[in-house]
Amino acid sequence: MDKKLFSFLFSTRLMAFLFISFAVAMASGTFIESKYNTDTARILVYNAWWFEGIMLLFVINFIGNIKRYSLLRKEKWATLMIHLSFILIIIGAFITRYISFEGMMPIRENATENVF
């Protein structure tokens, strides 16, 4: 059972499915945002649990493929860097989502502000 689960999590089929799902979700979010507003797109797509799940499965798949294809060898450092960069971007997105905050800072012409 574990071997089948690991082979599925680290498979290229899952990677293709995740890529297509992510692309459809991003396109849907973009169209929702243009038709309604940013808050609606956030509620329906970007802050949804399934969108986080897709990104989490991406990270698991990337880590598994690093191990599966022995990307830690010197000959494959370029491919390793690509995988690590995607992992770092997704981790940054998780940190931004849960730690950051948003606001507006109106700045009039020829003025300085330090509050938003």
HELIX and SHEET records of a PDB file:
HELIX    1   1 ASP A    2  LEU A    9  1                                   8    
HELIX    2   2 THR A   12  LYS A   35  1                                  24    
HELIX    3   3 THR A   38  ALA A   41  1                                   4    
HELIX    4   4 ARG A   42  TYR A   46  3                                   5    
HELIX    5   5 TRP A   49  ARG A   68  1                                  20    
HELIX    6   6 LYS A   74  LYS A   76  5                                   3    
HELIX    7   7 TRP A   77  ILE A   99  1                                  23    
END                                                                             
